Structure formats: structure tokens, C-alpha cells
């Protein structure tokens, strides 16, 4: 039986915490360069996982939404979220398995994965982060988005690089990956995307104004979507 995303995150959190415990001595007594090297040995380099050294370079604030396009989307209603999506995509809710996160996944087809969790989901999952000044889930996903293997200076930096390696899904050719900070009415978060003739990939992590977390991952194998269409789709997300 497939496990839910939440169970997978707990499993990967244990792996990440184990790695962090292993580097604690180095983090405390060694130079940052030694800590970075240890993390590279544990999870890989930026050549292997380019996303580890890519941070947000765009700022999307209150984008114009094509209401005509939105009116043609198909509405979906789930216990934890409502959303409208384009035709031609399979929709999968809370059944993302390990292969979702790894580029070696060879599955085909256009698909949209959805996830929603309640307020303070990440803070409850990683309570020690409060002592590091991470007070809410938005600050958590922000630190993940800005995590950079080249800029590891302490154990907290290492933690978020490890989390970035775990939470980054298959984004096609990561060398072309772009990350944008996103602010929309009642929502804020980060949109990652790659665009190519062979397929487009989008991953959006959002926190609404009530603290609920939403994740939307799109594997667009026909390259039918662009950034504006995805933003239009994201604008329809609501908590029932």
C-alpha cells in the first residue's frame, strides 16, 4: 500500500536528522568548508543536483490572471483543497511516493500532484527549528527555497540544504531551473519551474493567510502550460 506524503516526509525527516546528527561534530568544531564537503558526500554536489545551488531570482507579486483561461479549467474539490486544473492532466492527491522526488522516475504522462496540510505542519514536524528563529511554515519553506550548498556556514544551513534535496521533485533539466518568490491575494510562497520543448515542470509551495500549506507539482509532458497558465491555476486554490 502506498504511503501518504506526510508519512514520506516523516521518513525523510528521520533520514535528514540522522545525517545532521552525523555532521554535528563537524559543524561545531570544523570549518564551514569541511561541513559543506561532508554534506556533499552525503547528498551530492551541485553538479549532481543543481537545485542545491539555485535560489529565487524572480519576484512575482499580484500577477495578472487571465480570467477567461480560468473559466475553462476543470474544478476539483477535495477534503483539504479546491482547485481548477487544465484538461488532459491526471490529478493525484496525497499519494506521492518516493519516486515523485527523484529524477530517475521514468513515469510518463501529464500529471498534477496536490497536497494540503494544516497550519504549522513543518514546525510540528521539526520542532527544534523554532530555536533557530523559524517561527512558522512560511519561514520554513523560505529557508528551503533559499538554501544554497555554497553558503553553508552552520548546522541550520546544512539542515535546509538537506531538506531542499529531499523536497525538490523531478524538475527535468535542473540546470534550467528558475525559482520565483510568489505573492498573490491570500497566498504567498515559491514557484519553481523549468521550460523545454520536451516538457515543462512546475512546483509550487504556498502558505495561505490562515497558515495552511499547499503543494502543487505539475509534470507537463506536452509542454502545454506556461508560467502564466500555472499562475492562473494557482489562483483558484482554496481551502474548503
N, C-alpha and C positions, 0 to 999 in steps of 0.2 A: 504494500500500500504506500502511495506517495505521501510524503510528509508536507505539511504546510510550510510556507515561507518562514513563519515565526519559529517553528521548530528548527528549520535550517539555520536561521540566524543565531539561535541559541547554540547550536552545534559549532558553527563557525566562530562564534564569540569565544567558546572554550578553547578552540584552536589558537585564536588570536591572543587570548590571555596567556595561554601556555607559552607562546613564543615571546610575549612581553616579559614574563617571569624569567625566561631563559636569558634575556638581554638586560635584566635589571642591574646585574653587577657591572656590566659594561657601561650602561647608561649613567651609573653613579660614579664610577671610578675611571672610565675611559674617555677618550676624546670623542667629539661628535662624529669624526670621520670613521672611527672604529665602530661606533654604533650603526652608522649608515651601511658600512660594509657587512656587518652582521645581519642587518635586515635584508640586504641584497641577497645574501646567501640563503636566507630563509624563504623569501618570496619571489625574488627575481629582480633584474635590473630594469632600467627604463627602456633598454633595447628590447627586452622580452615583453614588458608590459608598459608601453608608452604612456598610458594614462597616469602612471605614478608620478610623472613629471609634467603633467599638463594641468593648469589651473584656469579658473574663469578669466576670460579676456573680453567678454561682452557683457553689456548691461541692458537687459530688455525690461523696460518699465511701461506698464499700461499699453501694451501693443494694440494696434487697430485690429479688430476682429471682423472678419467677413461674415456678416450675419446671414447672407444668402447661402454661403457654404455650410454654415452651422445648421440651417434649416433642412438641408439634405442629408444630414447624418442620421444614423440609426440610434435611437435611445436604448440604453441598457439600464436596468435597475437591479442592484444587488443589495443585500442586507446592510453593507457598510458604505456603499457609494453608488451614486448615479452618474452616468457619463454617456455621451453620444459619440459614436465612432463611425468611420467610413465603412461602406460596403466592401466586401471582399476580404475581410480580416476575420480570422478566428479569434475569439475572446476567451482568455483563460484567467480565472480569478483564484488567487491564493493557492495555486498548485504548482508553484515554480520550484523546480528541483535543482540540484547542484549544477546540471549541465546548462542551466539558464545563465550562470555567471561565467562560463568558460568558453573561450573562443573555439575550442576543439569540438564544440557541439556541431553536429553535421545535419541537424534537422532542417527541413525546407518548408517553405510556405510563409505567407504573410500572417503574422500573429500579433496580438496585443495582450500583454500580461498586466494585470491590475492587482494592487494591494492597498489596503487601508488598515490603519491601526489607530488606536485611541491616543489621547494626549500623553506625553511623557513616555512613549514606548521605548525609545532608545535610552533615555535617562534611567528608566527602571531596569533595562537590560544591562546597563553599565553604570551602576550607582557610583563607583569611585570617580567618575568624570565630574561630578558636582564639586569635588575638592579641587579640580583643575579649572574651575570657572565656567564649566559648561552647564548652564542652568536650565536649558530647555532643548527640545528636539531640533528646533531651527539652528541653534548654535552648533549642535552635533553634526547635522548634515552640512553646515557651512564649513566646519573644520575638515570634514571628509572631502568636500569639493576642493578646498584649498591645500589639502595635504600634498606635499612635494618631497619626494625622496632626496632631492638635492639639498633640502633645507631642514633635515632632521638635526635637532640640537639637543633634544631630551627625550625622555621616555614617552611623554604625551604625544610629541610629534611622531614618534615611531608607531604608537598605537593607531593614529589616524591614517598613516600610510598603509598599515596592515589592513585596517578597515576598508580603505579605498580599493585595495587589491581584491578584497572579498566581495564588496558591494558593486563593483563595476561589472556590468553584464557584457555579453558579446556585443561589441560595437563595430564589428567589421574591421577595417584597417584603422587601428587606433592612432596611427601616425597622422591621420587627417581629422582626429577628434577635436571638437570645439566644445567648450563649456561656457554657458552663459548664466549669469545671475538673473533670476526672473522675479518680477514683481507684478502681480495682477490684482484686481479687486478681490479682497478677502483671501488672497493666497500669495505665498512667496516661497521661493526655493531655487532650484538649479536645473537647467536643461542641458543635457549633453547630447551631441549628435554628430554623425558622420554621413556625408552625402557622396554617392558614387553611382555610376551607371549600372553597377552590378547589384545595387541595393542600398537602402538608407536605413539607418539605425537611430533610434531616439530613446533617451532615458531621462525621465523627469522625476525628481523628488520634491514634493511640495508639503508645506505646512499651512493649514488654513488659520483664520483668525481665532479659532477656538482650540487650536493646538492639535488637530487631527492630522495624521500623516497619510499621504497618498503617494504611491509609486506607480508610474506608467512606463512600461517598456514596450517599444514597437520595433518589430523586425519587418521592414517593408521590402520584401524581396523583389517587387516590381518597380521600385523607385517611383511610386505613385504620389508620395507625400513630400512636401517641402516643410520648411520650418513654420511658415505662416499657417499652413493647414493643421499642423500639430498644435500650434498655439490656440487655434480655433477650437480644436477638440478639448484641450486642457481647460479652456474657459467654461466648458459645460460641466465640469466636475462639481458635484455637490454631495453633501452628507445627507442621507435620507432623514 
